[in-house]
Amino acid sequence: MSNRRKILLIDDETDIQTVVKIGLTLNTDWIITTANSGETGLEVAVATPPDAILLDVAMPGMDGLATLSALQKNTVTAHVPIIFLTAKAQAADRRRLYEAGASGVITKPFDPTTLASQIAGFLTWTL
């Protein structure tokens, strides 16, 4: 059995998926799985619970906050830490995400070379 961390990225933008995958693959041995919608992300997280979820706030259909709520209500995924990816950098936006239960908030655009250390910092993981 592998001790490699499993990260699920839920983001509807393929460019963001690519940048996250490259940034994390170059700097860690984490296993990165992607989903392009909240609904699909929820299915993937329940089927194979990750160690953490990177979640876009603004997505069509089930947005980030609705996805977070659904993940928190499911006993399989309720314990999984969620780090939001958002273009909204205002303090009020960030506070709302933390109040909803986020373990961290990373503002887009982010630096892919420091993304792994940001995630590890939020989750107190060692790299």
N, C-alpha and C positions, 0 to 999 in steps of 0.2 A: 504494500500500500504506500502511496506517495504522500510525503509530507509537504508537497508543494502547495502554496496558497492558491485558491481558486477565486478569481474575480469575475463577476458578471457585470458587463457594461450594458445598460439599457439606454439607448440613444437612437433617435430616428435618423440622424445624419451619418451617412457612411463615411464622410471625411473625418468626423470626430472619432468614429470607430477605428479607422485606420491609424490616426495619430496616436490614440490611446494604446492600441495594440503595439505599435512600433516603439513608443516610449517605454512601455512596461516590459516588453520583450527584450529590449536592449539592456535594461537595467536590473532585471529580476529573472527568476525562473518561474514566476507565477504563470498559472494557466488562465488564459483570458478567453471568456466566452462572451458572445454578443447577442443582443436581441434588439430589434428595431422598433419595438412598441412596448407599452406598459403591459398589455395583455400577454404578449409573447414572453416578456421578461418574467412575469408572474408564473407562467407555466414552466419555464426553464428553471426558475429558482425553487419551485416546489418539487420538480422532478429530480434535480441534482443540486441541493442547497450549496451555495458558494460560501466562502469565508467572508466576503464583503461584496457589496453592490455599489457600482457607480451609476447614478441615476440622473438623467437629464430632467430638468424641470418642465421645459416647454416642449410638449409632444402632442401631436394630434390624437384624438380619441382619449385614451386614458393618460392624463398628464402625470407628471412626477409625484405630485402630492396625493393623487388618487391611487397611484401605484404603491407609494409608501404606505398608505392606509391599508390597502389590501394585503401587503406583505406583513404588516404588523398584526393583522387579524388572523393570519394563518399560523397555526402552531408550528408548522415545519420551518417557516421563515421568520418568525417573530424575533428571534435572537440575532439575526444577521444584521451587522452594522451597514448603514446606508450613508454614502457620501454623495451629495448632490453636485452636479455639474450645471452651472447656470451662467447666463450672460448678464443676469441682473446682480450688480455688485453693491447695490444700496444696502445700508445697514438694516433698514426695515425688512428688506427681502431676506437677508441672511438670518435675521432674528426669527422671522416666520418659519423658515426651514428648520432651524434648531429647535424651536418650540414644537414643531411637528414630530421631532424625534431624530433628526439627522445627527450622525456622528461627525460630520464635517461638511464644509461647503468649499468647492473649488470654482473659481471664477473663470469663465471662458473669455477670451482665449487664454489658455494655460501653456506653460512651457513643458513640452513632453519630456525634456531631459530631467526635470525635477519632479515630475508627477509621482513617480514611485515613492520618493522620499516624503512628499506631501501626504500621500495615502498612509504610508507607514507611520508618520507622525500622528495623524488623527487616530489611528488604531493601536498605537504603541507597539507596532511590530518592528523587529530588527531586520535590516536589509543585509 
